[in-house]
Amino acid sequence: MTDMDNQDVLVMALFVVTKDGVYTCADELGIPEEEITGELIDTVKTEVNQVLAGLKESVKTVVSETIQKETSKKNTTECPLGMTCTPSCVYRVVGECTLLNKAK
């Protein structure tokens, strides 16, 4: 297993709430096992899912922004004015910068 695979397993593990996990956390917090009911475990799972839903949206945003940045980098051309030409830039299509003519 590669390091990246290990990281993927770690991330997946962070999103799993199990009965044993709740018992372990309760024990670490000094809460007696008798106080842990099925209803409490379900509530914990629900709360964790709500928190992780926000995390999921944050991850989506980061993925989207990263893809846009990387795509933008790949689709740039050396501009005669030292600007960053985007895919919609006329220079990329006709090989002549219309802004360069205006600057003269």
Sine and cosine of phi, psi and omega as CSV:
sin_phi,cos_phi,sin_psi,cos_psi,sin_omega,cos_omega
0.00,0.00,0.74,-0.68,-0.01,-1.00
-0.98,0.18,0.19,-0.98,0.05,-1.00
-0.86,0.50,-0.63,0.78,-0.01,-1.00
-0.90,0.43,-0.65,0.76,0.06,-1.00
-0.88,0.48,-0.65,0.76,0.03,-1.00
-0.88,0.48,-0.65,0.76,0.03,-1.00
-0.90,0.43,-0.64,0.77,0.02,-1.00
-0.88,0.47,-0.67,0.74,0.03,-1.00
-0.89,0.45,-0.67,0.74,0.02,-1.00
-0.88,0.48,-0.70,0.71,0.01,-1.00
-0.90,0.44,-0.68,0.73,0.03,-1.00
-0.88,0.47,-0.64,0.77,-0.01,-1.00
-0.89,0.45,-0.53,0.85,0.00,-1.00
-0.93,0.37,-0.35,0.94,-0.05,-1.00
-0.99,-0.14,0.10,0.99,-0.04,-1.00
-0.96,-0.28,0.82,-0.57,0.09,-1.00
-0.92,-0.38,0.88,-0.47,0.00,-1.00
-0.90,-0.44,0.29,-0.96,0.06,-1.00
-0.86,0.52,-0.72,0.70,0.02,-1.00
-0.88,0.47,-0.61,0.79,0.02,-1.00
-0.89,0.45,-0.65,0.76,0.03,-1.00
-0.91,0.41,-0.69,0.72,0.03,-1.00
-0.87,0.48,-0.67,0.74,0.00,-1.00
-0.89,0.45,-0.72,0.69,0.02,-1.00
-0.89,0.46,-0.68,0.73,0.01,-1.00
-0.87,0.49,-0.69,0.73,0.02,-1.00
-0.88,0.48,-0.70,0.72,0.02,-1.00
-0.89,0.45,-0.48,0.88,0.01,-1.00
-1.00,0.01,-0.01,1.00,0.02,-1.00
0.98,0.18,0.34,0.94,0.02,-1.00
-1.00,-0.05,0.81,-0.59,-0.03,-1.00
-0.89,0.46,0.58,-0.82,-0.03,-1.00
-0.86,0.52,-0.52,0.85,-0.03,-1.00
-0.88,0.47,-0.43,0.90,-0.03,-1.00
-0.99,0.15,-0.17,0.98,-0.03,-1.00
-1.00,0.00,0.94,-0.33,0.00,-1.00
-0.96,-0.27,0.21,-0.98,0.07,-1.00
-0.87,0.50,-0.62,0.79,0.02,-1.00
-0.90,0.43,-0.66,0.75,0.02,-1.00
-0.90,0.43,-0.67,0.74,0.02,-1.00
-0.89,0.46,-0.68,0.74,0.04,-1.00
-0.89,0.46,-0.64,0.77,0.03,-1.00
-0.90,0.44,-0.67,0.74,0.03,-1.00
-0.87,0.49,-0.73,0.69,0.02,-1.00
-0.85,0.52,-0.69,0.72,0.00,-1.00
-0.88,0.47,-0.72,0.69,-0.01,-1.00
-0.89,0.45,-0.68,0.73,0.01,-1.00
-0.90,0.45,-0.68,0.74,0.03,-1.00
-0.86,0.50,-0.64,0.77,0.02,-1.00
-0.91,0.42,-0.67,0.74,0.03,-1.00
-0.90,0.43,-0.71,0.71,-0.03,-1.00
-0.93,0.36,-0.43,0.90,0.06,-1.00
-0.87,0.49,-0.66,0.75,0.06,-1.00
-0.91,0.42,-0.62,0.78,0.03,-1.00
-0.90,0.43,-0.65,0.76,0.01,-1.00
-0.86,0.51,-0.68,0.73,0.02,-1.00
-0.90,0.43,-0.62,0.78,0.05,-1.00
-0.90,0.45,-0.68,0.74,0.02,-1.00
-0.90,0.44,-0.67,0.74,0.04,-1.00
-0.85,0.53,-0.69,0.72,0.00,-1.00
-0.88,0.47,-0.72,0.69,0.00,-1.00
-0.89,0.45,-0.68,0.73,0.02,-1.00
-0.88,0.47,-0.73,0.68,-0.01,-1.00
-0.87,0.49,-0.74,0.68,0.00,-1.00
-0.90,0.44,-0.64,0.77,0.00,-1.00
-0.91,0.41,-0.69,0.72,0.02,-1.00
-0.89,0.46,-0.68,0.73,0.02,-1.00
-0.88,0.47,-0.68,0.73,0.01,-1.00
-0.89,0.45,-0.73,0.68,-0.03,-1.00
-0.91,0.42,-0.65,0.76,0.03,-1.00
-0.91,0.42,-0.66,0.75,0.01,-1.00
-0.88,0.47,-0.67,0.74,0.02,-1.00
-0.87,0.49,-0.66,0.75,-0.05,-1.00
-0.95,0.31,-0.47,0.88,-0.08,-1.00
-0.99,-0.17,0.39,0.92,0.01,-1.00
-0.98,-0.18,0.43,-0.90,0.00,-1.00
-0.79,-0.61,0.48,-0.88,0.05,-1.00
-0.92,0.40,0.88,-0.48,-0.06,-1.00
-1.00,-0.05,0.68,-0.74,0.02,-1.00
-0.91,0.42,-0.31,0.95,0.02,-1.00
-0.99,-0.12,0.03,1.00,-0.01,-1.00
0.99,0.16,0.20,0.98,0.03,-1.00
-1.00,-0.02,0.13,-0.99,0.08,-1.00
-0.99,-0.12,0.91,-0.42,0.01,-1.00
-0.99,0.13,0.74,-0.68,0.01,-1.00
-0.99,-0.12,0.13,-0.99,0.01,-1.00
-0.84,0.54,-0.43,0.90,0.00,-1.00
-1.00,0.05,-0.03,1.00,-0.04,-1.00
-0.93,0.37,0.71,-0.70,-0.01,-1.00
-0.87,0.49,-0.57,0.82,-0.02,-1.00
-0.83,0.55,-0.61,0.79,0.00,-1.00
-0.92,0.40,-0.50,0.86,-0.07,-1.00
-1.00,0.04,-0.77,0.64,-0.11,-0.99
-0.97,-0.23,-0.16,0.99,0.02,-1.00
0.98,0.18,0.17,0.99,0.02,-1.00
-0.69,-0.72,0.72,-0.70,-0.06,-1.00
-1.00,0.04,0.85,-0.53,0.03,-1.00
-0.95,0.31,-0.46,0.89,0.04,-1.00
-0.95,0.33,-0.51,0.86,0.02,-1.00
-0.90,0.44,-0.64,0.77,0.04,-1.00
-0.91,0.42,-0.59,0.80,0.01,-1.00
-0.94,0.33,-0.49,0.87,-0.05,-1.00
-0.96,0.27,-0.35,0.94,-0.03,-1.00
-0.97,0.24,0.00,0.00,0.00,0.00
